[in-house]
Amino acid sequence: MNISRLLKWVTGGIEAFLGIPFLGGLIIVGSGWAPLQFMFVLHLVTLIICVVQKERFYGSVLGLITSVVGFIPILGMIMHIVTALVLFVDAARGGRKKKNEHIIDAK
């Protein structure tokens, strides 16, 4: 497992935790919105690593958006859950297949 997939699993897990109704909101508000700032940085790092490794990065972009709008009570919870699902699917699907990669592997 490469680092980008590992970071997707980690960020997806944290997003899923922050998406728990009431509990995630209490943690975010009680910490002075610091988890949103932390997640923004973590999603940005994941995005950069995904781009460098030529992996899918849709979940990380959605995570950046979620970190910006996550302070809005109901919308934030929904965005955290959706982002977690997208990141989990992204991580489970693995790397992006390059065009004609199957031809190179056959040689």
Secondary structure, DSSP 8 states (H G I E B T S, - for coil): --HHHHHHHHHHHHHHHHTSTTHHHHHHHHTTTHHHHHHHHHHHHHHHHHHHTT---HHHHHHHHHHHHTTSHHHHHHHHHHHHHHHHHHHHH-S---TTHHHHHH-
